[in-house]
Amino acid sequence: MKVFLQAATAATVAAAVAGVTANNTWNIYPNQNAVYNTVANKTPGVIDGGKTDTWQDCQAVAEKASLSIFTWHDENQGQFAHDCWLRNDGQYAPTPQEGHVSGVFGPTPPSEAEFDCAMRKFAYEYGRELIPRAGGFDSLYWALNLSGTDTDKCQVPPPTHDTAPTSSSLFPTPAHLPVDAVFVNAASGADEGVGSVEDPLRSLEVGISRAMSTQSRTVVLRDEGVFYLSSQLVLTSQHSGLTITSYPGENAVVSGGKQLSVNWTSYDTTGTNNIWVADVAGQVDTVPGLQIDGTRATRARYPNLPGGIEVSCGYGCMISGSDASWTPPDLNKFGPVTYYTDSNPEHDRNDTANEWFQHYMIGINGLCSVYDPPVSYWCSEHPSGGGAFAFRTPSGVTPNAGVLPNAPYKDVSQAILNVWRPARWANWMFEVDIAKSDISANNFTFGHGGFQGARGNDAGGDFFIENVFEELDYTGEFFHNETDGKLYLFYNGTGAPPASATVVAPQQQVLVNMSGTQWDPVKDVKLTGVTYTAAAYTYMNPHGVPSAGNCDGSARVHPSTTRRGTS
């Protein structure tokens, strides 16, 4: 990525300072001072070339010294008259000043203002490419001050909202694709085809299989349709050397979602409400997320997100942990802990601060049973560190009266409580154990969850609740009833959602899975110029603590955790 950024930046800067002489000759600039506010032989990068009668003689001095930048002072510069100063740092940031002549050999480097402007333009273009759903990305445009109102008049056309940049602007592909490349078109291809430009395949999976028998191992995706994955793409060492790329000038999309066929009907469109419903039973079992024409909707929640899920609230949009009573941890919920401490003196670490972490220590089972595998340093007998104590989480929460204005809820079987650890050291997500809860009294006993952070506490911090039907009360929110298959949407617009809108429910948690070993690695796989989108969340999947207390820095990661990691 660093190499790409450098190359792209150079190209952008070159475009921004168009018109600069690029041949290997001297470019002379009268009344320009390239050594302004410096002192020869004292300011780094500026050296004294002596006194010369003319600027041509100063140029000759620079040539003899193999330097490409000089500034000559004429006879009207007092004590500096006829001084020939040279730059050996390659920096050319001239200041207009009469009585000076500057020369640059070869292409003229951009000024600081030109370079700064070019970098801002590049950042804007790159930001739009990185988040295409942002369209014109107004907030970035104004944050980078590209309206031409700054002192340098740095300006690009105002953002439009009907198009986003294509990958070709930042990720140019070769002008000539390999002659044996396999072409795939999700809209008009057929898997019975030959895989040529004129007769493309339809599915990405078949395209990869065909490409593995070619010399170039290249799959070229057209952008006429979206490639929806029915399962994750698994690439092993046998796929080494594979390239998956968009056709030049296009931006293909690979989605982990399922495109839904919806027929919206009015559910509650009275007053300020604009809630619509569609029956998606039989198409998907769950709707963990929702995209409307590529824009993510927010699962019904409280407190609401004024800017939607795409806009951070910072520390806001949460219920204060002090506005609830927390049920203490049940330390016997999973039975006793089995402690292990390595007391072998040959394994001691005697170089740790405060004599912490001198022994390898773990705890197995007990409250660490929520992890997969059920082991952690934080369940060991005597965990060390600032504020260290054995892992635990609260058993439930009862929000104070009035804190949840739409409660009590009729059904919390799909609810998720998102809880920060106090002081926000970590966070946890919990399902609700309905059998042990008193929903009418807003008492929620936690069920599955609590394993997303390794640090525990007796109480929770700031929190919010989501995926509850009664909280479908704000524009851009949705709720899917898994029992009857009804999908509800508080449409952020006038009237019904457009019939032409593409509605996608993320399904695949992992889109591309490259699996190899130290002895049989996956090598030289290139995924370029393709957008991967609509991955389902993984935070309710089994988690393993990355390190079981091995303080030499080596990680002990459970294989299932690696496979299920977020994409």
DATAJO-V384757 format. One record per backbone hydrogen bond with DSSP energy under -0.5 kcal/mol. CO is the residue of the C=O (numbers start at 1). NH is the residue of the N-H. Records with the same first field share a line. If there is no record, write none. Layout:
BEGIN
CO: NH  NH
END
This chain:
BEGIN
1: 5
2: 6
3: 7
4: 8
5: 9
6: 10
7: 11
8: 12
9: 13
10: 14
11: 15
12: 16
13: 17
15: 18
17: 20
21: 108
23: 25
25: 106
26: 28
27: 104
29: 32  102
31: 97
32: 34
33: 36  95
35: 38
39: 42  43
42: 44
43: 46
45: 88  89
46: 41
47: 49  86
50: 84
54: 58
55: 59
56: 60
57: 61
58: 62
59: 63
60: 64
61: 65
62: 67
63: 66
68: 105
69: 87
70: 103
71: 85
72: 101
73: 82
74: 77  82
77: 80
78: 81
80: 83
82: 52
83: 73  85
84: 49
85: 71
86: 47
87: 69
91: 93
95: 33
97: 100
99: 74
100: 31  32
101: 72
102: 29
103: 70
104: 27  106
107: 109
111: 115
112: 116
113: 117
114: 118
115: 119
116: 120
117: 121
118: 122
119: 123
120: 124
121: 125
122: 126
123: 127
124: 128
125: 129
126: 130
127: 131
129: 132
131: 134
132: 135
134: 137
137: 141
138: 142
139: 143
140: 144
141: 146
142: 145
146: 156
150: 153
153: 155
154: 148
166: 169
167: 170  171
175: 177
178: 181
181: 183
182: 220
183: 201
184: 222
185: 189
190: 193
195: 183
199: 195  196
200: 190
201: 185
203: 207
204: 208
205: 209
206: 210
207: 211
208: 212
210: 213
211: 214
217: 243
218: 182
219: 221  245
220: 184
221: 247
225: 253
226: 228
227: 255
232: 234
233: 235  513
235: 515
236: 239
237: 240
239: 242
242: 526
243: 219  245
244: 528
245: 221
247: 250
252: 531
253: 227  255
254: 533
255: 229
256: 507  508
258: 505
260: 262
265: 277
268: 275
270: 273
274: 491
275: 267  268
276: 489
277: 265
278: 280  487
280: 283  284
290: 297
291: 293  504
292: 295
295: 292
298: 478
300: 467  468
302: 465
304: 306
305: 308
308: 311
310: 312
313: 316
319: 463
320: 323
321: 324
323: 400
325: 398
327: 395  396
329: 331
330: 333
332: 335
334: 366
336: 366
337: 339
338: 364
340: 362
341: 343
344: 347
345: 348
348: 350
352: 355
353: 356
358: 349
360: 342
362: 340
363: 376
364: 338
365: 368
366: 369
367: 370
368: 371
373: 375
374: 365
376: 363  379
377: 380
378: 391
380: 383
385: 388
392: 457
395: 446
396: 327
397: 444
398: 325
400: 403
403: 405
404: 407
412: 415
416: 418  466
417: 419  430
418: 464
419: 428
420: 461
421: 424
422: 425
426: 421
428: 419
429: 450
430: 417
431: 447
432: 434
433: 436  437
434: 437
437: 439
438: 441  443
439: 442
442: 399  444
443: 438  445
444: 397
445: 433
448: 431
459: 422
462: 420
463: 319
464: 418
465: 302
466: 416
468: 471
469: 472
471: 301  473
474: 477
476: 298
477: 490
478: 300
479: 481  488
480: 482
481: 485
485: 280
486: 481  488
487: 278
488: 479
489: 276  491
490: 476
491: 493
498: 501
501: 503
502: 293  504
503: 260
504: 291  506
505: 258
506: 288
508: 536
509: 567
511: 233
512: 514
513: 235  515
514: 516
520: 517
521: 523
523: 241
526: 244  528
528: 246
529: 252
531: 254
533: 256
534: 507
538: 541
543: 372
546: 556
547: 377
549: 551
550: 553
555: 557
558: 561  562
559: 563
560: 564
562: 565
END
